[in-house]
Amino acid sequence: MYAIQVNQTGGPEVLEYVEVPAPTPTEDQVLVDVIVAGVNYIDTYYREGIYNAATPFVLGLEGTGRVVHDPKGEIAEGTMVAWDHAFGSYAEQVCVSRDRIVAVPDDFPPEVAGSMLLQGMTAHYLANGVYQLGEGASCLITAGAGGVGLILTQMAKALGATVYTVVSTDEKEQLSYEAGADQVFRYGEGLAEQVRRFNGGRGVDVVYDGVGKDTFNESLEVVRPRGTVALFGAASGPVPPMDPQLLNKHGSIFLTRPSLGAWTAQEGEFQMRAQAVVQAVTDGDVTFNVTASYPLEDAAQAHRDMHARKTTGSIVLRVREDN
């Protein structure tokens, strides 16, 4: 089979489209023919070596496809499934842990199914876990027109929160407003002051920061005393080491570096969040904005475009046609 393999970590150029042996599932896995693979920032962390993986490895964590073989015979061949944590998903076939898949309707758009779980469940645990949003709550979302940002905006509005976002272009500003943002800002000095002017100088209850280094200091400034800063990503690079005394200086604020793995670790938690995402899409409460799809062999270009902030919403790799 063909896959995107990394022999040494580095930039997008290390992504190689090569032929590799097909995987064999264990008793705890099912083998799936991949139709669409999701492309996410966490993939770049593995590619760059920020997250460790023994080389050579096949990249990718998320996708959708049809079950080829279940060693236990519990899932019928041809069942359409989606998953969020199967290392090696940039490939024609992948082995997926049976406790990390969710069935999706046959008429579900594969581009949506292949990109909805990692970003959708991330947005779900941020709004319904890290900080429970509700009526009267306020939040600031960095990278407001990104995949997680657009989904989180919709979920936050559905819960009754006031949503402020940060974007970099006019096009992304429009997308953020269409997702339901109450006010959209641009990156730069004085961001915290601008946001505070819009909410009476109080500061927001929670900042959802997926950008990292470039926005972290503003995130600390904009949150209210005893509020929460959730640093869930590092699109601009990791945040440098900091003195915990800063949290006291800004009003005894809470800082967390959450991960999807930790927020789906309890028994039944993955299925709860995954089914919530599928249901929200089915009911039309959340719309996934899949703005670009690339052939599997063009994975390097997908990563280049994502790094250059040329993309909005979700992007995917087309692996095969669904017959």
C-alpha positions in Angstrom: 0.0 0.0 0.0 1.0 3.7 -0.3 1.5 6.0 2.6 3.1 9.2 3.8 6.2 8.2 5.7 8.7 10.3 7.8 12.3 8.9 7.8 13.7 11.9 9.7 11.9 14.8 11.4 11.8 18.2 9.9 9.8 20.5 7.6 7.1 19.5 5.1 9.8 18.2 2.7 10.3 15.1 4.9 6.9 13.8 4.0 7.5 11.0 1.5 4.9 9.2 -0.6 6.2 5.7 -0.6 5.0 2.1 -0.7 5.0 0.3 2.7 3.8 -3.0 4.0 0.1 -3.2 4.8 -0.6 -3.3 8.6 -2.0 -6.3 10.4 -4.6 -5.7 13.2 -4.3 -7.1 16.7 -7.4 -8.5 18.5 -8.0 -5.0 19.9 -7.9 -3.3 16.5 -9.8 -3.3 13.2 -8.3 -2.9 9.7 -9.8 0.0 7.7 -9.6 1.1 4.1 -8.9 4.8 4.4 -11.1 7.1 2.3 -10.1 10.5 3.8 -7.4 11.4 6.3 -7.7 14.5 8.4 -4.8 17.0 8.5 -4.2 18.6 11.9 -1.6 20.7 13.7 -0.7 17.8 15.9 0.6 16.1 12.8 3.1 18.8 12.4 4.3 18.3 16.0 5.2 14.7 15.2 6.7 15.7 11.8 8.9 18.3 13.4 9.9 16.0 16.3 8.2 18.1 19.0 6.2 15.0 19.8 8.4 11.9 19.7 7.9 8.9 17.5 10.4 6.4 16.4 11.4 6.8 12.7 10.5 5.7 10.2 6.8 6.3 10.8 3.6 6.9 8.9 2.0 10.2 9.8 -1.6 11.0 10.6 -4.1 10.3 13.4 -7.6 10.9 12.0 -9.8 9.7 9.2 -12.8 7.9 7.9 -13.1 4.7 5.9 -14.7 1.3 5.7 -13.8 -1.7 7.9 -11.9 -4.4 6.0 -11.4 -6.9 8.8 -12.3 -7.3 12.4 -10.4 -10.2 14.1 -13.2 -10.5 16.6 -15.9 -10.5 14.0 -17.9 -7.8 15.9 -17.9 -5.1 13.3 -19.2 -6.0 9.8 -17.0 -5.6 6.8 -17.9 -2.5 4.9 -19.1 -0.5 8.0 -18.4 3.2 7.6 -16.4 4.5 10.6 -14.4 7.5 11.7 -11.6 7.7 14.2 -9.4 10.3 15.9 -6.3 8.5 17.2 -4.9 5.9 14.9 -1.2 6.6 14.2 -0.5 6.0 10.6 -3.7 7.4 9.1 -2.0 9.1 6.1 -2.2 5.7 4.3 -4.4 3.5 2.2 -5.0 1.2 5.2 -4.7 1.7 8.9 -5.3 -0.3 12.1 -7.6 1.5 14.5 -8.3 0.6 18.1 -11.8 -0.7 18.4 -12.5 1.6 21.3 -11.5 4.7 19.3 -13.9 4.4 16.4 -17.5 5.6 15.9 -19.9 4.5 13.2 -21.1 7.2 10.8 -24.0 7.2 8.4 -23.2 6.0 4.8 -24.5 9.3 3.5 -22.2 11.4 5.7 -19.8 13.5 3.6 -16.5 11.7 3.9 -14.5 15.0 4.0 -16.5 15.9 7.1 -16.3 12.5 8.7 -12.6 12.3 8.1 -11.9 15.6 9.9 -14.6 16.1 12.5 -13.5 14.0 15.5 -10.1 15.4 16.5 -11.2 19.0 16.1 -14.8 18.4 17.1 -14.0 16.6 20.3 -11.3 19.1 21.1 -13.9 21.9 20.9 -16.3 19.8 22.9 -13.9 19.2 25.9 -12.8 22.8 25.9 -16.4 24.1 26.1 -17.8 21.2 28.2 -14.9 20.3 30.4 -11.9 22.5 30.8 -14.2 25.4 31.4 -17.9 24.8 31.3 -19.5 27.5 29.2 -23.0 28.6 29.7 -25.4 31.6 29.7 -23.5 34.8 30.7 -20.0 33.3 30.2 -17.5 35.0 27.9 -14.5 33.5 26.0 -11.7 34.5 23.7 -10.7 32.1 21.0 -7.4 32.6 19.2 -7.1 31.3 15.6 -10.8 31.9 15.4 -11.1 30.8 11.7 -9.1 27.6 12.2 -10.7 24.2 12.3 -11.1 24.1 16.1 -11.8 27.8 16.3 -14.9 27.7 14.0 -16.3 24.6 15.7 -15.6 26.0 19.2 -17.3 29.2 18.3 -20.5 27.4 17.2 -20.5 25.2 20.3 -19.9 28.2 22.6 -22.7 30.1 21.1 -25.0 27.2 21.4 -24.2 27.1 25.2 -25.1 30.8 25.5 -21.6 32.3 25.8 -20.3 35.6 24.4 -17.6 34.8 21.9 -14.6 36.9 21.0 -12.2 35.6 18.4 -8.8 36.6 16.9 -8.0 36.2 13.2 -5.4 37.5 10.7 -7.3 38.5 7.5 -10.6 39.9 6.3 -11.6 36.6 4.8 -11.1 34.8 8.2 -12.9 37.6 10.0 -16.0 36.9 7.8 -15.8 33.2 8.4 -15.6 33.8 12.2 -18.7 36.1 12.1 -20.5 33.5 10.1 -19.7 30.9 12.8 -21.4 33.2 15.4 -18.6 35.3 16.9 -19.9 38.4 18.7 -16.7 40.4 18.0 -13.6 39.6 15.9 -10.2 41.1 16.5 -6.8 41.1 14.8 -3.5 40.0 16.2 -1.1 42.6 17.5 -0.2 44.7 20.5 -3.1 45.9 22.6 -5.4 42.9 21.9 -6.2 42.5 25.6 -7.1 46.2 25.9 -9.4 46.0 22.9 -11.2 42.9 24.2 -11.7 44.4 27.6 -13.3 47.5 26.1 -16.0 45.3 24.6 -16.8 43.5 27.8 -16.8 46.4 30.3 -13.1 46.1 31.3 -13.8 42.9 33.2 -11.8 40.5 31.1 -13.1 37.2 29.7 -13.9 34.1 31.8 -11.7 31.8 29.7 -9.2 32.1 26.9 -8.9 29.2 24.5 -5.4 29.7 23.0 -4.3 27.4 20.2 -1.6 29.7 18.8 0.9 29.6 21.7 4.0 31.7 21.7 2.7 34.7 19.8 -0.5 35.1 21.8 0.3 33.7 25.2 1.1 37.0 27.0 -2.0 38.6 25.6 -4.0 35.6 26.8 -2.8 36.2 30.3 -3.7 39.9 30.1 -7.2 39.4 28.7 -8.5 36.9 31.2 -10.4 38.1 34.3 -9.1 37.5 37.8 -9.5 33.8 38.8 -10.3 33.1 35.1 -8.8 30.3 33.0 -6.3 30.2 30.2 -6.5 26.9 28.3 -3.3 26.6 26.1 -4.4 23.7 23.9 -2.0 24.2 20.9 1.1 25.9 19.7 0.6 26.9 16.1 3.2 29.7 16.4 5.6 27.6 18.5 5.9 26.5 22.1 5.5 28.9 24.9 8.8 29.6 26.6 9.3 28.5 30.3 7.5 30.9 32.6 7.5 31.9 36.3 4.3 30.6 38.0 4.2 33.9 39.9 2.8 35.5 36.6 -0.5 33.7 37.4 -0.7 35.5 40.7 0.2 38.8 39.1 -2.7 38.5 36.7 -5.2 37.8 39.4 -4.8 34.2 40.6 -5.7 32.9 37.2 -5.7 29.2 36.2 -3.5 27.9 33.4 -4.0 24.4 31.9 -2.3 22.6 29.0 -5.1 20.1 28.1 -5.0 17.3 25.6 -7.7 15.3 23.8 -6.1 12.1 25.1 -6.6 13.1 28.7 -10.1 14.4 28.1 -11.2 11.1 26.5 -9.4 8.8 28.9 -12.2 7.9 31.3 -14.4 5.0 30.5 -17.1 5.9 28.0 -15.7 9.4 27.5 -14.5 8.9 23.9 -17.8 7.6 22.8 -19.7 10.3 24.7 -17.7 13.1 23.0 -17.6 11.4 19.6 -21.3 10.8 19.5 -22.0 14.3 20.6 -20.0 15.6 17.6 -21.7 13.2 15.1 -25.1 14.2 16.5 -24.3 17.9 16.4 -23.3 17.6 12.7 -26.4 15.4 11.9 -28.7 17.9 13.5 -27.1 20.8 11.8 -26.1 22.5 15.1 -22.4 22.4 14.0 -21.2 22.9 10.4 -17.7 21.8 9.5 -15.9 24.0 7.1 -13.7 21.7 5.0 -12.0 24.3 2.7 -9.3 22.2 1.0 -8.6 18.7 0.1 -5.4 17.3 -1.4 -4.4 13.9 -2.9 -2.6 11.7 -0.4 0.7 12.3 -2.4 0.4 16.0 -1.8 0.5 15.9 2.0 3.7 18.0 2.0 1.8 20.8 0.2 -1.1 20.6 2.7 1.4 21.1 5.5 3.0 24.0 3.7 -0.3 25.7 3.2 -1.3 25.2 6.8 2.0 26.6 8.1 1.6 29.6 5.9 -1.9 30.2 7.3 -3.4 29.9 3.7 -6.0 27.5 5.0 -9.2 28.1 7.0 -11.4 25.5 8.7 -10.5 21.9 8.1 -8.3 20.4 5.4 -8.0 16.7 4.4 -6.2 14.2 2.2 -8.1 12.2 -0.3 -6.9 8.6 -0.1 -9.4 6.6 -2.2 -12.8 6.9 -3.7 -15.6 5.3 -1.7 -17.2 2.6 -3.9 
